[in-house]
């Protein structure tokens, strides 16, 4: 048994390692939750959007099972205009989140890739290339509730 112990220990150790793309349990718990819109900036022009009381209702809800919901409100008049539900993948190594969702009931299936993900204790920040030209036009911050 003694001569097989190192091989047994190594095989147990290697068998329990996660891929670097996996969400570790602590990271998954940190991402799960509801985040409310706090900051929007256009990276190309420097313009910022005033996030008023109505727009502060906008949120993203990440669930630990890999699903998410996003809801958005327009400011004038203050009405809900965005209903997106789908799945997400968080790649810790590349600091990207890929969301796949149906754009509203019966809408088209869309994919967005959020870059430069940061998860400080109570928020998520990211950049986003909306028109897929290789430049991240948007910078977003959401506060965790």
C-alpha positions in Angstrom: 0.0 0.0 0.0 2.8 2.4 0.8 4.3 2.3 -2.7 0.9 3.1 -4.2 0.0 5.9 -1.8 1.8 8.7 -3.8 0.0 7.7 -7.0 -3.3 7.5 -5.2 -2.8 10.9 -3.6 -1.8 12.4 -7.0 -4.8 10.9 -8.8 -7.2 12.2 -6.1 -5.5 15.6 -6.3 -5.6 15.8 -10.1 -9.2 14.4 -10.2 -10.4 17.2 -7.9 -8.9 20.2 -9.8 -11.3 22.4 -11.7 -10.6 23.8 -15.1 -9.4 27.4 -14.9 -12.6 28.4 -16.7 -14.8 27.0 -13.9 -16.4 29.3 -11.4 -15.1 28.4 -8.0 -17.8 28.1 -5.3 -16.7 31.4 -3.7 -16.7 33.3 -7.1 -20.2 31.8 -7.9 -21.5 33.0 -4.6 -20.0 36.4 -5.1 -21.6 36.8 -8.6 -25.0 35.4 -7.6 -27.5 38.1 -6.6 -29.3 41.2 -7.9 -27.3 44.2 -9.2 -28.9 47.6 -9.8 -27.6 50.0 -12.5 -25.4 52.7 -11.1 -23.0 54.0 -13.8 -22.9 54.2 -17.6 -20.1 55.8 -19.6 -19.4 56.0 -23.3 -15.7 55.0 -23.5 -15.2 56.7 -26.8 -16.6 60.1 -26.0 -16.4 60.2 -22.2 -20.2 61.0 -22.0 -22.0 59.7 -19.0 -25.7 59.0 -18.6 -27.5 60.4 -15.6 -29.0 57.4 -13.8 -32.2 58.9 -12.3 -34.6 57.2 -9.9 -36.5 55.5 -12.7 -33.3 54.0 -14.3 -32.0 52.9 -10.9 -34.7 50.2 -11.1 -32.7 48.5 -14.0 -31.2 45.3 -12.7 -29.4 42.1 -13.6 -30.2 39.0 -11.4 -27.5 36.3 -11.6 -28.6 32.9 -10.3 -26.1 30.2 -9.1 -27.6 27.8 -11.7 -26.2 29.8 -14.6 -29.4 31.7 -15.5 -30.0 35.4 -15.3 -32.7 38.0 -15.7 -32.3 41.6 -16.8 -35.0 44.3 -16.5 -34.8 47.8 -17.7 -36.9 51.0 -17.5 -36.9 54.0 -19.8 -36.9 57.4 -18.0 -39.5 59.4 -19.9 -42.0 58.1 -19.2 -40.8 55.7 -16.5 -42.0 52.4 -18.0 -40.4 49.0 -18.1 -39.0 48.4 -21.6 -36.5 45.6 -21.3 -37.2 41.9 -20.3 -34.3 39.6 -21.0 -34.0 36.1 -19.6 -31.3 33.6 -20.4 -28.1 32.0 -19.4 -24.6 33.2 -18.6 -21.1 31.8 -18.4 -18.4 33.5 -16.3 -14.8 32.9 -17.4 -12.5 33.9 -14.6 -9.4 33.5 -16.6 -10.4 35.9 -19.4 -12.5 38.1 -17.1 -15.5 37.8 -19.4 -19.2 37.0 -18.9 -21.1 35.8 -22.0 -24.9 36.2 -21.7 -27.4 34.5 -24.0 -30.9 35.6 -23.9 -34.2 36.1 -25.6 -34.8 39.8 -26.2 -38.3 40.1 -24.7 -41.1 37.5 -25.0 -40.9 35.9 -28.4 -37.9 38.0 -29.4 -34.7 37.1 -31.1 -31.9 35.1 -29.3 -29.0 37.4 -28.6 -25.4 37.0 -27.2 -23.4 39.7 -25.5 -19.9 39.4 -24.2 -19.0 41.6 -21.3 -15.3 42.3 -20.9 -13.0 43.3 -18.1 -15.2 41.9 -15.4 -14.4 43.2 -11.9 -16.2 42.0 -8.8 -15.5 44.3 -5.8 -17.4 43.4 -2.7 -20.7 45.1 -3.6 -20.7 45.7 -7.3 -19.9 44.4 -10.8 -18.1 46.5 -13.4 -17.5 45.7 -17.1 -17.0 47.1 -20.5 -19.0 46.1 -23.6 -18.5 46.2 -27.3 -22.1 46.8 -28.5 -21.4 46.9 -32.3 -18.7 44.2 -32.3 -16.1 46.4 -33.9 -13.4 45.4 -31.4 -13.7 48.6 -29.2 -15.6 48.5 -25.9 -17.9 51.5 -26.3 -19.6 51.2 -22.9 -18.5 51.0 -19.3 -21.1 49.8 -16.8 -21.4 49.5 -13.1 -24.1 47.8 -11.1 -24.4 47.8 -7.3 -25.3 44.6 -5.6 -28.4 44.7 -3.5 
